[in-house]
């Protein structure tokens, strides 16, 4: 009886050993191949990410954009590596890829507006039409760029209001950058009466500009007759300044032109009303 039990146990052990050998023979090379692919793939991914970081730093990409793109690339490569491993192990990956594609399509449709803003943020950070600290005008808003994020850009208006503009509309619209060239021209119109000496008025206005230390010598300021209006001869007063001094030059020029014309006895016309009485 004991001999029969021993033989049965030996036979069962032999069967399990044969199954184990068959399993190792069938899947061992695949597992070893998958492990080898994982090691080599991980090493290649690290090299790719390292090189990508170097290229982005060399081209001056924004840190936030650089980090986001590297993480996105890292996850994409890892998913591709996992799918490859499953294929090596004999797992059917067609349905898995279809599920990923369907999920990606659903997420894309649900986040269509956000993806447009994301794409706009990427374009802004790559092509750099403006940077933090620039004075820009876009989407009907004027302000200093306070922060550039992936989905939105924040401006600080002259009234110290925070303006948040979606990057999708911002990147697809007109952008006026007042800072990029380093200098700005102040455009003013000053009118004098028709009875005044035009050459004298022009000399007085030009002296106001040249006496202001914040008005640039180059490009040179200019004063020219721009219009013969209904009740005044209008001068185009054009001083140049740095971006930082723009508003200071604008307001001081207006004030000093008025004071200088008054001192020179030159009239600045203003609207008059005439009352006509008819005797019965």
C-alpha positions as CSV (number, residue, x, y, z in Angstrom):
1,X,0.0,0.0,0.0
2,X,2.8,2.4,0.9
3,X,4.6,1.4,-2.2
4,X,1.6,2.3,-4.4
5,X,1.2,5.7,-2.6
6,X,4.9,6.4,-3.1
7,X,4.7,5.6,-6.8
8,X,1.6,7.8,-7.2
9,X,3.3,10.7,-5.5
10,X,6.4,10.2,-7.7
11,X,4.2,10.1,-10.8
12,X,2.4,13.3,-9.8
13,X,5.7,15.0,-9.1
14,X,7.0,13.9,-12.4
15,X,3.9,15.3,-14.2
16,X,4.2,18.7,-12.5
17,X,7.9,18.7,-13.2
18,X,7.2,18.1,-16.9
19,X,4.6,20.8,-16.9
20,X,7.1,23.2,-15.3
21,X,9.7,22.3,-17.9
22,X,7.2,22.8,-20.7
23,X,6.1,26.2,-19.2
24,X,9.7,27.3,-18.9
25,X,10.5,26.2,-22.4
26,X,7.5,28.0,-23.7
27,X,7.5,31.2,-21.7
28,X,11.1,31.4,-20.4
29,X,12.6,32.9,-23.5
30,X,9.7,35.4,-23.7
31,X,10.1,36.4,-20.1
32,X,13.8,36.8,-20.5
33,X,13.3,38.7,-23.7
34,X,10.8,41.0,-22.0
35,X,13.2,41.7,-19.1
36,X,15.9,42.4,-21.5
37,X,13.6,44.8,-23.5
38,X,12.6,46.5,-20.3
39,X,16.2,47.1,-19.3
40,X,17.3,48.3,-22.7
41,X,14.1,50.3,-23.3
42,X,14.3,52.1,-19.9
43,X,17.9,53.0,-20.6
44,X,17.0,54.4,-24.1
45,X,14.1,56.4,-22.6
46,X,16.4,58.0,-20.0
47,X,18.9,58.9,-22.8
48,X,16.1,60.4,-24.9
49,X,14.7,62.4,-22.0
50,X,18.2,63.7,-21.1
51,X,18.9,64.8,-24.7
52,X,15.5,66.4,-24.9
53,X,16.2,68.4,-21.8
54,X,19.5,69.6,-23.2
55,X,17.9,70.7,-26.5
56,X,15.1,72.6,-24.7
57,X,17.6,74.3,-22.3
58,X,19.8,75.3,-25.3
59,X,16.8,76.8,-27.1
60,X,15.7,78.6,-24.0
61,X,12.3,76.9,-23.4
62,X,10.3,78.0,-20.4
63,X,10.9,75.8,-17.4
64,X,7.2,75.0,-17.0
65,X,6.8,74.1,-20.6
66,X,10.1,72.1,-20.5
67,X,9.0,70.1,-17.5
68,X,5.5,69.4,-19.0
69,X,6.8,68.3,-22.3
70,X,9.4,66.0,-20.8
71,X,6.8,64.4,-18.5
72,X,4.5,64.0,-21.5
73,X,7.2,62.4,-23.6
74,X,8.3,60.2,-20.6
75,X,4.7,58.7,-20.1
76,X,4.2,58.2,-23.9
77,X,7.5,56.3,-24.2
78,X,6.7,54.2,-21.1
79,X,3.2,53.3,-22.4
80,X,4.8,52.3,-25.8
81,X,7.4,50.2,-23.9
82,X,4.7,48.4,-21.9
83,X,2.7,47.7,-25.0
84,X,5.8,46.2,-26.6
85,X,6.4,44.0,-23.6
86,X,2.9,42.7,-23.6
87,X,3.3,41.8,-27.3
88,X,6.6,40.0,-26.6
89,X,4.8,38.0,-23.8
90,X,2.1,36.9,-26.2
91,X,-0.7,39.2,-24.9
92,X,-3.0,40.4,-27.6
93,X,-2.3,44.2,-27.9
94,X,-4.8,45.1,-30.6
95,X,-7.7,45.5,-28.3
96,X,-5.5,47.3,-25.8
97,X,-4.4,49.8,-28.4
98,X,-8.0,50.3,-29.5
99,X,-9.1,51.0,-25.9
100,X,-6.3,53.6,-25.6
101,X,-7.3,55.2,-28.8
102,X,-10.9,55.4,-27.8
103,X,-10.1,56.8,-24.4
104,X,-7.8,59.4,-26.0
105,X,-10.6,60.4,-28.5
106,X,-13.1,60.8,-25.7
107,X,-10.8,62.9,-23.5
108,X,-9.9,65.0,-26.6
109,X,-13.5,65.8,-27.3
110,X,-14.3,66.5,-23.7
111,X,-11.3,68.8,-23.3
112,X,-11.4,70.4,-26.7
113,X,-11.3,74.0,-25.4
114,X,-8.6,73.2,-22.8
115,X,-6.5,71.4,-25.5
116,X,-6.8,74.6,-27.7
117,X,-5.5,76.7,-24.8
118,X,-2.8,74.1,-24.1
119,X,-1.7,74.3,-27.8
120,X,-1.7,78.1,-27.6
121,X,0.4,78.1,-24.5
122,X,2.9,75.7,-26.1
123,X,3.1,78.0,-29.2
124,X,3.6,81.1,-27.0
125,X,6.4,79.5,-25.0
126,X,8.1,78.2,-28.1
127,X,7.9,81.3,-30.4
128,X,8.0,83.8,-27.5
129,X,6.0,86.8,-29.0
130,X,6.3,88.3,-25.5
131,X,7.9,87.5,-22.1
132,X,7.2,88.2,-18.5
133,X,7.5,91.9,-17.8
134,X,6.6,93.0,-21.4
135,X,3.8,95.6,-21.9
136,X,1.4,94.1,-24.5
137,X,-2.0,94.8,-25.9
138,X,-4.1,91.8,-26.9
139,X,-7.8,90.8,-27.1
140,X,-8.7,94.4,-26.3
141,X,-6.6,94.4,-23.1
142,X,-3.5,96.4,-22.2
143,X,-1.1,95.3,-19.4
144,X,2.2,94.0,-18.3
145,X,2.7,90.3,-18.6
146,X,2.7,88.9,-15.1
147,X,2.7,85.1,-15.7
148,X,2.7,82.7,-18.6
149,X,1.0,79.4,-17.8
150,X,0.2,76.4,-19.9
151,X,-3.5,77.3,-20.4
152,X,-3.7,81.0,-19.6
153,X,-1.6,84.2,-19.5
154,X,-2.0,86.8,-16.8
155,X,-1.6,90.5,-17.3
156,X,-1.4,93.4,-14.8
157,X,-3.3,96.4,-16.1
158,X,-2.3,100.1,-15.6
159,X,-5.1,100.2,-13.0
160,X,-3.4,97.3,-11.2
161,X,-6.1,94.8,-12.2
162,X,-5.3,91.2,-13.0
163,X,-6.3,90.1,-16.5
164,X,-6.5,86.4,-17.4
165,X,-6.5,85.6,-21.1
166,X,-6.9,82.0,-22.4
167,X,-3.9,81.1,-24.5
168,X,-6.0,79.7,-27.3
169,X,-7.5,83.0,-28.2
170,X,-4.4,84.9,-27.3
171,X,-2.2,82.9,-29.7
172,X,-4.7,83.2,-32.6
173,X,-5.2,87.0,-32.2
174,X,-3.2,90.2,-32.8
175,X,-0.6,90.9,-30.2
176,X,1.1,94.4,-29.9
177,X,4.3,94.2,-27.9
178,X,5.3,97.7,-26.7
179,X,8.5,96.5,-24.9
180,X,10.3,94.3,-27.5
181,X,12.0,97.2,-29.3
182,X,13.1,98.9,-26.2
183,X,11.8,102.4,-27.2
184,X,8.4,103.9,-27.8
185,X,7.2,107.0,-29.6
186,X,4.7,109.2,-27.7
187,X,2.0,110.5,-30.0
188,X,0.5,113.9,-28.9
189,X,-1.6,116.5,-30.7
190,X,-1.3,120.1,-29.6
191,X,-3.4,122.8,-31.2
192,X,-2.7,126.6,-31.4
193,X,-4.9,129.4,-32.8
194,X,-4.8,130.5,-36.4
195,X,-3.6,134.0,-35.5
196,X,-0.5,132.6,-33.8
197,X,3.0,132.5,-35.2
198,X,3.3,128.8,-36.3
199,X,7.2,128.8,-36.4
200,X,7.3,130.3,-32.9
201,X,4.8,127.8,-31.6
202,X,6.8,124.9,-33.2
203,X,10.1,126.2,-31.6
204,X,8.4,126.4,-28.2
205,X,7.0,122.9,-28.4
206,X,10.3,121.5,-29.7
207,X,12.2,123.1,-26.8
208,X,9.8,121.4,-24.3
209,X,10.9,118.1,-25.8
210,X,14.6,118.7,-25.9
211,X,14.6,120.1,-22.3
212,X,13.1,116.9,-20.9
213,X,15.9,114.5,-19.8
214,X,13.7,111.5,-20.3
215,X,13.1,112.2,-24.0
216,X,15.6,110.3,-26.1
217,X,18.0,112.2,-28.4
218,X,17.9,109.3,-30.8
219,X,15.5,108.9,-32.4
220,X,15.2,112.6,-32.4
221,X,11.9,114.2,-31.2
222,X,9.8,116.0,-33.8
223,X,7.1,118.7,-34.0
224,X,5.2,119.1,-37.3
225,X,2.0,120.6,-38.5
226,X,-0.4,117.7,-38.8
227,X,-3.8,119.3,-39.5
228,X,-5.5,122.6,-40.3
229,X,-8.5,122.0,-38.1
230,X,-11.8,124.0,-37.8
231,X,-10.5,126.2,-35.1
232,X,-6.8,125.4,-34.6
233,X,-3.6,124.5,-36.3
234,X,-2.6,121.1,-34.9
235,X,0.9,120.0,-34.3
236,X,2.0,116.4,-34.1
237,X,4.3,116.3,-31.1
238,X,6.4,113.1,-31.2
239,X,9.0,112.5,-28.4
240,X,10.7,109.1,-28.0
241,X,11.3,107.4,-24.7
242,X,12.2,104.1,-23.1
243,X,9.3,101.8,-22.4
244,X,9.7,102.4,-18.6
245,X,9.5,106.2,-19.1
246,X,6.6,106.2,-21.5
247,X,3.8,107.4,-19.2
248,X,6.1,109.9,-17.5
249,X,7.1,111.5,-20.8
250,X,3.4,111.4,-22.0
251,X,2.0,113.3,-19.0
252,X,4.9,115.7,-18.4
253,X,5.0,116.7,-22.1
254,X,1.3,117.5,-22.0
255,X,1.7,119.7,-18.9
256,X,4.9,121.4,-20.0
257,X,3.6,122.2,-23.5
258,X,0.6,124.0,-21.9
259,X,2.8,125.9,-19.5
260,X,5.4,126.8,-22.3
261,X,2.7,128.1,-24.7
262,X,1.1,130.2,-21.9
263,X,4.4,131.7,-21.1
264,X,5.1,132.5,-24.7
265,X,1.6,134.1,-25.0
266,X,0.5,131.6,-27.6
267,X,-3.2,130.8,-27.4
268,X,-4.5,127.3,-27.3
269,X,-8.0,127.5,-28.8
270,X,-11.1,126.0,-27.1
271,X,-14.7,125.7,-28.2
272,X,-16.7,129.0,-28.3
273,X,-20.4,129.5,-28.5
274,X,-21.9,132.5,-30.2
275,X,-25.3,133.8,-29.2
276,X,-27.2,135.7,-32.0
277,X,-30.2,137.9,-31.0
278,X,-32.6,139.1,-33.6
279,X,-34.7,142.2,-32.9
280,X,-38.4,141.9,-33.5
